[in-house]
């Protein structure tokens, strides 16, 4: 399965790729097209997964909301999981964003992770069920050194303004030769299965890849799909 994408060009000559499980929905975040795209996406998926039919309207609403939130947050990529469960849907989301690096950081510094780690604060749960945060560094196989914060946190729900407890993982990857940072953000309100989701988030983030756009072979702005996983390559 293939599709032509119109992903934004990064102004530093860098492309990216990330893979999500085949059951996830790769979402169009652009305001002009995301509403219709979400409906078409779900309709197409129902053909292969008829068990989603009863939840169609809920899944379309979820995808549209996640696409709008991703756009508002400056994301260039968004994918959504919507697994039917007994009492509704089990949702999760992954986004990719590119932001300016820390103001006091240098792209040629030997330590690129120190400035990224500085604002990240670990947190220990005082009681069972309380929020908690772990902070660490890691090496992504095809993107290099990265800083990471993950755990269970209370965040503001953009739709209601109320606090929402979520499982979250944010991985900060400094781009080579320029003071910019790629952020792979994963989240889900399904805190009761936090350990399993953290494993899924780690696996997805582990596929993140950075490359020079001059090396991109599939063509400018193309999105290619593997039969098992979605592999979005954008420049």
C-alpha beads as a LAMMPS data file, in Angstrom:
LAMMPS data file: protein, C-alpha beads

235 atoms
234 bonds

1 atom types
1 bond types

-500.0 500.0 xlo xhi
-500.0 500.0 ylo yhi
-500.0 500.0 zlo zhi

Masses

1 110.0

Atoms # bond

1 1 1 0.000 0.000 0.000
2 1 1 1.390 3.414 -0.887
3 1 1 0.433 7.045 -0.616
4 1 1 1.784 10.425 -1.530
5 1 1 2.359 12.709 1.432
6 1 1 2.856 16.424 1.746
7 1 1 4.937 16.513 4.895
8 1 1 6.762 19.757 5.623
9 1 1 10.341 20.173 4.478
10 1 1 12.790 20.565 7.342
11 1 1 14.971 23.595 6.724
12 1 1 18.171 21.840 7.810
13 1 1 18.254 19.240 5.041
14 1 1 17.280 16.418 7.397
15 1 1 14.585 13.805 6.888
16 1 1 13.135 11.374 9.376
17 1 1 11.437 8.016 9.503
18 1 1 9.447 6.270 12.211
19 1 1 7.499 3.014 12.253
20 1 1 4.294 2.217 14.093
21 1 1 2.423 -1.112 14.329
22 1 1 0.178 -1.880 11.373
23 1 1 -2.970 -1.505 13.495
24 1 1 -2.211 2.157 14.214
25 1 1 -3.630 5.034 12.153
26 1 1 -1.117 7.390 10.522
27 1 1 -2.906 10.730 10.790
28 1 1 -3.070 13.801 8.555
29 1 1 -2.611 16.781 10.914
30 1 1 -3.286 19.581 8.407
31 1 1 -6.417 21.584 9.355
32 1 1 -7.767 21.803 5.807
33 1 1 -7.800 18.050 5.219
34 1 1 -7.664 16.220 8.555
35 1 1 -11.448 15.903 9.122
36 1 1 -12.155 14.182 5.820
37 1 1 -8.908 12.247 6.014
38 1 1 -9.810 10.769 9.408
39 1 1 -13.161 9.497 8.129
40 1 1 -11.610 8.012 4.985
41 1 1 -8.841 6.412 7.022
42 1 1 -11.232 4.689 9.402
43 1 1 -13.544 3.574 6.598
44 1 1 -10.623 1.941 4.813
45 1 1 -9.397 0.226 7.984
46 1 1 -12.859 -1.163 8.802
47 1 1 -12.689 -3.180 5.593
48 1 1 -9.741 -5.119 7.026
49 1 1 -10.798 -4.943 10.682
50 1 1 -14.605 -5.247 10.848
51 1 1 -14.436 -5.423 14.657
52 1 1 -13.852 -1.673 14.569
53 1 1 -17.203 -1.001 12.884
54 1 1 -19.188 -0.497 16.110
55 1 1 -16.616 2.049 17.297
56 1 1 -16.295 3.899 13.998
57 1 1 -17.690 7.250 15.168
58 1 1 -15.615 7.166 18.371
59 1 1 -12.431 6.368 16.444
60 1 1 -13.036 9.160 13.927
61 1 1 -13.561 11.650 16.772
62 1 1 -10.430 10.411 18.537
63 1 1 -8.292 10.732 15.415
64 1 1 -9.588 14.224 14.639
65 1 1 -8.933 15.372 18.204
66 1 1 -5.427 13.897 18.273
67 1 1 -4.651 15.437 14.873
68 1 1 -5.788 18.878 16.069
69 1 1 -3.773 18.578 19.300
70 1 1 -0.697 17.450 17.364
71 1 1 -0.983 20.375 14.934
72 1 1 -1.444 22.866 17.767
73 1 1 1.670 21.464 19.456
74 1 1 3.727 21.923 16.277
75 1 1 4.012 18.251 15.346
76 1 1 4.918 17.235 11.802
77 1 1 3.802 13.620 12.264
78 1 1 1.077 11.877 14.243
79 1 1 -0.095 8.277 14.560
80 1 1 -2.919 7.016 16.751
81 1 1 -3.855 3.672 18.281
82 1 1 -7.539 2.981 18.977
83 1 1 -8.033 -0.562 20.272
84 1 1 -11.635 -1.556 21.104
85 1 1 -12.079 -2.754 24.697
86 1 1 -15.116 -3.755 26.734
87 1 1 -15.948 -0.251 27.961
88 1 1 -14.795 1.819 24.992
89 1 1 -11.450 2.457 23.304
90 1 1 -7.854 2.058 24.419
91 1 1 -6.161 5.091 22.829
92 1 1 -2.528 6.060 22.408
93 1 1 -0.687 8.595 20.287
94 1 1 2.820 9.228 18.974
95 1 1 3.976 12.517 17.465
96 1 1 7.222 13.837 16.012
97 1 1 8.200 17.502 16.364
98 1 1 11.294 19.542 15.543
99 1 1 12.180 22.487 17.790
100 1 1 15.056 24.864 18.401
101 1 1 17.697 23.532 20.767
102 1 1 18.486 25.122 24.153
103 1 1 19.560 28.737 23.770
104 1 1 22.892 28.110 25.493
105 1 1 23.665 24.898 23.580
106 1 1 26.150 24.484 20.732
107 1 1 25.701 22.129 17.815
108 1 1 29.404 21.256 17.915
109 1 1 29.537 20.632 21.679
110 1 1 30.914 17.279 22.811
111 1 1 27.989 16.921 25.227
112 1 1 24.712 17.516 23.380
113 1 1 22.557 15.726 25.971
114 1 1 23.487 17.712 29.083
115 1 1 21.427 20.804 28.145
116 1 1 18.490 18.563 27.196
117 1 1 18.636 16.655 30.485
118 1 1 18.867 19.795 32.640
119 1 1 15.125 20.677 32.667
120 1 1 14.011 17.043 33.061
121 1 1 13.153 16.187 36.667
122 1 1 12.717 12.648 38.004
123 1 1 9.820 12.083 40.379
124 1 1 9.129 9.229 42.771
125 1 1 5.566 8.162 43.567
126 1 1 4.874 8.666 47.266
127 1 1 1.924 6.294 47.227
128 1 1 0.691 3.586 44.890
129 1 1 -1.066 5.185 41.934
130 1 1 0.711 8.542 42.296
131 1 1 2.465 10.149 39.308
132 1 1 6.108 9.250 38.746
133 1 1 8.832 10.162 36.255
134 1 1 12.092 8.513 35.222
135 1 1 14.839 10.397 33.380
136 1 1 17.541 8.654 31.383
137 1 1 19.791 8.752 28.332
138 1 1 19.907 6.188 25.572
139 1 1 21.272 5.460 22.108
140 1 1 18.718 5.146 19.326
141 1 1 20.019 2.678 16.721
142 1 1 19.513 4.997 13.740
143 1 1 19.262 8.440 15.322
144 1 1 22.070 8.522 17.871
145 1 1 22.233 9.708 21.510
146 1 1 19.008 10.906 23.108
147 1 1 17.562 12.116 26.405
148 1 1 14.309 10.657 27.699
149 1 1 11.631 11.333 30.281
150 1 1 8.874 8.776 30.869
151 1 1 6.312 7.794 33.471
152 1 1 2.798 8.624 34.632
153 1 1 2.025 12.332 34.792
154 1 1 -0.867 14.741 35.253
155 1 1 -1.262 17.032 32.234
156 1 1 -3.881 19.546 31.224
157 1 1 -6.532 18.208 28.847
158 1 1 -6.778 20.815 26.030
159 1 1 -10.444 19.959 25.503
160 1 1 -11.585 20.530 29.099
161 1 1 -8.771 22.404 30.819
162 1 1 -8.802 19.763 33.554
163 1 1 -5.923 17.599 34.737
164 1 1 -5.682 14.259 32.944
165 1 1 -3.438 11.444 34.145
166 1 1 -1.500 9.859 31.280
167 1 1 1.297 7.456 30.523
168 1 1 3.896 9.482 28.692
169 1 1 7.315 9.141 27.083
170 1 1 9.281 11.968 25.501
171 1 1 12.562 11.321 23.724
172 1 1 14.764 14.269 22.750
173 1 1 17.193 13.693 19.878
174 1 1 19.717 16.436 18.979
175 1 1 20.187 16.848 15.236
176 1 1 23.706 16.608 13.932
177 1 1 25.537 19.830 13.032
178 1 1 22.668 22.168 13.935
179 1 1 21.131 23.338 17.217
180 1 1 17.739 21.721 16.698
181 1 1 16.065 18.830 18.483
182 1 1 13.662 16.144 17.332
183 1 1 11.072 15.175 19.947
184 1 1 9.267 11.847 19.751
185 1 1 6.296 12.070 22.146
186 1 1 4.099 9.113 23.104
187 1 1 1.094 9.221 25.428
188 1 1 -2.061 7.413 26.511
189 1 1 -4.631 7.917 29.285
190 1 1 -4.670 4.145 29.909
191 1 1 -2.548 4.343 33.070
192 1 1 -3.789 0.948 34.275
193 1 1 -1.608 -0.698 31.610
194 1 1 1.306 1.726 31.927
195 1 1 4.134 -0.884 31.907
196 1 1 2.895 -2.470 28.673
197 1 1 2.417 0.914 27.000
198 1 1 5.883 2.070 28.008
199 1 1 7.290 -1.031 26.295
200 1 1 5.279 -0.204 23.149
201 1 1 6.400 3.437 23.245
202 1 1 10.027 2.375 23.628
203 1 1 9.757 0.001 20.667
204 1 1 8.196 2.654 18.413
205 1 1 10.715 5.316 19.388
206 1 1 13.511 2.823 18.764
207 1 1 12.623 2.856 15.044
208 1 1 13.125 6.632 14.754
209 1 1 15.699 7.459 12.103
210 1 1 17.338 10.663 10.919
211 1 1 18.995 11.015 7.530
212 1 1 20.199 13.631 5.080
213 1 1 17.508 14.450 2.526
214 1 1 20.118 14.088 -0.206
215 1 1 20.132 10.370 0.645
216 1 1 16.331 10.017 0.378
217 1 1 15.649 7.578 -2.446
218 1 1 11.835 7.437 -2.496
219 1 1 11.349 10.994 -3.729
220 1 1 10.598 14.362 -2.203
221 1 1 7.771 14.254 0.330
222 1 1 6.939 10.595 -0.295
223 1 1 5.361 8.380 2.321
224 1 1 5.995 4.664 1.902
225 1 1 4.161 1.868 3.690
226 1 1 5.520 -1.513 4.663
227 1 1 2.862 -4.288 4.752
228 1 1 3.459 -4.888 8.474
229 1 1 4.405 -1.439 9.738
230 1 1 3.936 2.089 8.484
231 1 1 7.268 3.657 7.598
232 1 1 6.805 7.386 7.048
233 1 1 9.758 9.092 5.392
234 1 1 9.452 12.824 4.956
235 1 1 11.801 15.574 3.946

Bonds

1 1 1 2
2 1 2 3
3 1 3 4
4 1 4 5
5 1 5 6
6 1 6 7
7 1 7 8
8 1 8 9
9 1 9 10
10 1 10 11
11 1 11 12
12 1 12 13
13 1 13 14
14 1 14 15
15 1 15 16
16 1 16 17
17 1 17 18
18 1 18 19
19 1 19 20
20 1 20 21
21 1 21 22
22 1 22 23
23 1 23 24
24 1 24 25
25 1 25 26
26 1 26 27
27 1 27 28
28 1 28 29
29 1 29 30
30 1 30 31
31 1 31 32
32 1 32 33
33 1 33 34
34 1 34 35
35 1 35 36
36 1 36 37
37 1 37 38
38 1 38 39
39 1 39 40
40 1 40 41
41 1 41 42
42 1 42 43
43 1 43 44
44 1 44 45
45 1 45 46
46 1 46 47
47 1 47 48
48 1 48 49
49 1 49 50
50 1 50 51
51 1 51 52
52 1 52 53
53 1 53 54
54 1 54 55
55 1 55 56
56 1 56 57
57 1 57 58
58 1 58 59
59 1 59 60
60 1 60 61
61 1 61 62
62 1 62 63
63 1 63 64
64 1 64 65
65 1 65 66
66 1 66 67
67 1 67 68
68 1 68 69
69 1 69 70
70 1 70 71
71 1 71 72
72 1 72 73
73 1 73 74
74 1 74 75
75 1 75 76
76 1 76 77
77 1 77 78
78 1 78 79
79 1 79 80
80 1 80 81
81 1 81 82
82 1 82 83
83 1 83 84
84 1 84 85
85 1 85 86
86 1 86 87
87 1 87 88
88 1 88 89
89 1 89 90
90 1 90 91
91 1 91 92
92 1 92 93
93 1 93 94
94 1 94 95
95 1 95 96
96 1 96 97
97 1 97 98
98 1 98 99
99 1 99 100
100 1 100 101
101 1 101 102
102 1 102 103
103 1 103 104
104 1 104 105
105 1 105 106
106 1 106 107
107 1 107 108
108 1 108 109
109 1 109 110
110 1 110 111
111 1 111 112
112 1 112 113
113 1 113 114
114 1 114 115
115 1 115 116
116 1 116 117
117 1 117 118
118 1 118 119
119 1 119 120
120 1 120 121
121 1 121 122
122 1 122 123
123 1 123 124
124 1 124 125
125 1 125 126
126 1 126 127
127 1 127 128
128 1 128 129
129 1 129 130
130 1 130 131
131 1 131 132
132 1 132 133
133 1 133 134
134 1 134 135
135 1 135 136
136 1 136 137
137 1 137 138
138 1 138 139
139 1 139 140
140 1 140 141
141 1 141 142
142 1 142 143
143 1 143 144
144 1 144 145
145 1 145 146
146 1 146 147
147 1 147 148
148 1 148 149
149 1 149 150
150 1 150 151
151 1 151 152
152 1 152 153
153 1 153 154
154 1 154 155
155 1 155 156
156 1 156 157
157 1 157 158
158 1 158 159
159 1 159 160
160 1 160 161
161 1 161 162
162 1 162 163
163 1 163 164
164 1 164 165
165 1 165 166
166 1 166 167
167 1 167 168
168 1 168 169
169 1 169 170
170 1 170 171
171 1 171 172
172 1 172 173
173 1 173 174
174 1 174 175
175 1 175 176
176 1 176 177
177 1 177 178
178 1 178 179
179 1 179 180
180 1 180 181
181 1 181 182
182 1 182 183
183 1 183 184
184 1 184 185
185 1 185 186
186 1 186 187
187 1 187 188
188 1 188 189
189 1 189 190
190 1 190 191
191 1 191 192
192 1 192 193
193 1 193 194
194 1 194 195
195 1 195 196
196 1 196 197
197 1 197 198
198 1 198 199
199 1 199 200
200 1 200 201
201 1 201 202
202 1 202 203
203 1 203 204
204 1 204 205
205 1 205 206
206 1 206 207
207 1 207 208
208 1 208 209
209 1 209 210
210 1 210 211
211 1 211 212
212 1 212 213
213 1 213 214
214 1 214 215
215 1 215 216
216 1 216 217
217 1 217 218
218 1 218 219
219 1 219 220
220 1 220 221
221 1 221 222
222 1 222 223
223 1 223 224
224 1 224 225
225 1 225 226
226 1 226 227
227 1 227 228
228 1 228 229
229 1 229 230
230 1 230 231
231 1 231 232
232 1 232 233
233 1 233 234
234 1 234 235
